[in-house]
Amino acid sequence: MTAIWLGGTDHQDPRECGEICIAKIDADAIGLRTRMRCAIEAQHDDRLPRDMITTTVPYDSRRSLTRSVESGGGVTVIGCENRVIATFDQAPTHAEIGP
């Protein structure tokens, strides 16, 4: 398995450790198309309900792919190769990224 996360740190507040899981990919999920999971993971942040989806992208993840995340204002959008692949109606406030 390989995974890409953006995680908060809890050095100021124990709750500031929620994560944005950009991609979690099992080895048997890779081929001409790739099955992957994307998520908002609460960890110790009780303000974030855990929310995970499984999706398939039309790309072979054995090659280099461009992934993106925009998070803020209560929404997180995850992309792959300029396509939106997941949208969540929540965003860790300690991990706000984007414009």
Secondary structure as UniProt FT lines:
FT   STRAND          2..7
FT   TURN            14..17
FT   STRAND          19..25
FT   HELIX           27..29
FT   STRAND          34..41
FT   TURN            43..44
FT   TURN            46..47
FT   STRAND          51..57
FT   TURN            61..62
FT   STRAND          67..72
FT   TURN            73..74
FT   STRAND          75..80
FT   TURN            81..82
FT   STRAND          83..88
FT   HELIX           93..95
//
